[in-house]
Amino acid sequence: MLPWIFKDSKIYDISQFPEWTYGFIYIVTHQPSGKSYIGKKSLYHNVKKKLTKVELAEQTGPGRKSTTKVVKKESDWKTYYGSAKPILELIKQGKQEEFARKILCFAHNKKILTYLESKYLFKYEVLEDRDMWFNDNIQGRFFTKDFDI
């Protein structure tokens, strides 16, 4: 498994992140082609789980009883390379070693994570140079095709 790189440190475990970290902004570069992808990744996500019979029996009070609970689970950040289809295809072909994964910054909540992703996407003008970037849209609102004449 390739590590994530932040500044000069290799990150292999969730305990290596600042304790307040919700997620991070990253850049993944396919070294043979030089193309990169900027994205965001949350460290955790919520999963709905069915309550056990014991948990159901413990519920008291008036009204409808819940049958599920929300559990916080670590995301797949360790093995994540991005959501761009060309990257996913290369990963499926077993070419993970051709990538470099770098963390640009950390975010302390979901809203800031989304803001920072947009900031970096616009800063690096990812929609304007298709030869250099895998990204093809920003927030599902701005697309590379918007730059076609």
C-alpha positions as CSV (number, residue, x, y, z in Angstrom):
1,M,0.0,0.0,0.0
2,L,1.3,3.4,-1.0
3,P,1.4,5.9,1.8
4,W,-0.2,9.4,1.8
5,I,2.5,12.1,1.9
6,F,2.0,15.3,3.9
7,K,5.0,17.7,3.7
8,D,7.8,15.2,4.3
9,S,5.9,12.7,6.4
10,K,4.4,9.4,5.3
11,I,0.9,8.7,6.7
12,Y,-0.1,5.1,7.1
13,D,-2.5,5.2,10.1
14,I,-5.4,7.4,11.2
15,S,-3.6,8.2,14.4
16,Q,-1.0,10.2,12.4
17,F,-3.6,12.9,11.6
18,P,-4.2,15.9,13.8
19,E,-6.9,14.8,16.3
20,W,-9.4,17.4,15.0
21,T,-9.2,16.2,11.4
22,Y,-12.5,15.6,9.6
23,G,-10.9,15.0,6.2
24,F,-8.2,16.2,3.8
25,I,-7.6,17.7,0.4
26,Y,-5.3,15.6,-1.8
27,I,-3.6,15.6,-5.1
28,V,-2.9,12.2,-6.8
29,T,-0.5,12.2,-9.7
30,H,-0.1,9.5,-12.3
31,Q,3.7,9.6,-12.8
32,P,4.0,8.1,-16.3
33,S,1.5,10.6,-17.8
34,G,2.1,13.5,-15.4
35,K,-1.7,14.0,-15.0
36,S,-3.1,14.8,-11.6
37,Y,-6.4,14.8,-9.7
38,I,-7.4,17.0,-6.8
39,G,-10.1,15.8,-4.5
40,K,-11.3,15.6,-0.9
41,K,-11.6,12.6,1.4
42,S,-13.3,12.2,4.7
43,L,-11.7,10.1,7.4
44,Y,-15.0,8.7,8.7
45,H,-18.5,8.1,7.4
46,N,-21.7,7.2,9.1
47,V,-23.3,3.8,8.6
48,K,-26.8,2.7,9.5
49,K,-26.9,-0.5,11.5
50,K,-29.9,-2.6,12.6
51,L,-30.4,-2.8,16.3
52,T,-30.0,-6.1,18.0
53,K,-32.9,-7.8,19.8
54,V,-31.4,-6.7,23.2
55,E,-31.0,-3.1,22.0
56,L,-34.6,-3.1,20.7
57,A,-35.8,-4.5,24.1
58,E,-33.9,-1.7,26.0
59,Q,-35.9,1.0,24.3
60,T,-38.4,2.7,26.6
61,G,-40.7,5.6,26.3
62,P,-43.7,6.6,24.2
63,G,-43.8,6.7,20.5
64,R,-42.3,4.7,17.7
65,K,-39.2,2.7,18.4
66,S,-36.1,3.1,16.3
67,T,-34.9,-0.1,14.5
68,T,-31.5,1.3,13.5
69,K,-28.6,3.2,14.9
70,V,-25.9,5.4,13.2
71,V,-22.3,4.1,13.7
72,K,-19.2,6.1,12.8
73,K,-16.8,4.0,10.7
74,E,-13.4,4.7,9.3
75,S,-13.5,5.4,5.5
76,D,-11.4,3.7,2.9
77,W,-8.9,6.6,2.9
78,K,-5.9,4.2,3.1
79,T,-6.6,2.6,-0.3
80,Y,-8.3,5.6,-2.0
81,Y,-6.9,7.2,-5.2
82,G,-9.8,9.3,-6.4
83,S,-13.1,9.0,-8.2
84,A,-12.1,9.9,-11.7
85,K,-12.9,7.1,-14.1
86,P,-9.5,7.0,-15.8
87,I,-7.8,6.7,-12.4
88,L,-10.3,3.9,-11.3
89,E,-9.5,2.0,-14.6
90,L,-5.7,2.2,-13.9
91,I,-6.2,1.0,-10.3
92,K,-8.3,-1.9,-11.6
93,Q,-5.4,-2.8,-13.9
94,G,-3.2,-3.0,-10.8
95,K,-1.2,0.2,-11.5
96,Q,-1.3,1.7,-8.0
97,E,2.5,2.0,-7.9
98,E,2.4,4.5,-10.8
99,F,0.7,7.0,-8.5
100,A,2.0,9.5,-5.9
101,R,-0.6,10.5,-3.3
102,K,0.0,13.8,-1.5
103,I,-2.1,15.6,1.1
104,L,-2.4,19.3,0.5
105,C,-4.2,20.3,3.8
106,F,-6.5,19.1,6.5
107,A,-10.1,20.2,7.3
108,H,-11.9,20.2,10.6
109,N,-15.5,19.8,9.3
110,K,-17.5,18.9,6.2
111,K,-18.2,22.4,5.0
112,I,-14.6,23.6,5.2
113,L,-13.5,20.4,3.4
114,T,-15.8,21.2,0.5
115,Y,-14.7,24.9,0.5
116,L,-11.0,23.9,0.4
117,E,-11.6,21.4,-2.4
118,S,-13.2,24.1,-4.5
119,K,-10.5,26.6,-3.6
120,Y,-7.7,24.2,-4.8
121,L,-9.6,23.2,-7.9
122,F,-10.0,26.8,-9.0
123,K,-6.5,27.8,-7.9
124,Y,-4.9,25.1,-10.1
125,E,-7.3,25.8,-12.9
126,V,-8.0,22.1,-13.3
127,L,-10.8,22.6,-15.9
128,E,-8.7,24.6,-18.2
129,D,-5.9,22.1,-19.0
130,R,-7.2,18.7,-19.9
131,D,-3.7,17.4,-20.6
132,M,-2.6,18.0,-17.0
133,W,-5.7,17.2,-15.0
134,F,-8.1,14.2,-14.6
135,N,-10.8,16.5,-13.0
136,D,-13.6,17.3,-15.3
137,N,-15.9,19.3,-13.1
138,I,-16.1,21.4,-10.0
139,Q,-19.1,20.8,-7.6
140,G,-21.1,19.4,-10.6
141,R,-21.6,23.0,-11.6
142,F,-18.6,23.9,-13.7
143,F,-17.3,21.5,-16.4
144,T,-14.4,21.2,-18.8
145,K,-16.9,21.3,-21.7
146,D,-17.8,24.8,-20.6
147,F,-14.4,25.9,-22.0
148,D,-15.1,24.4,-25.5
149,I,-15.5,27.1,-28.2
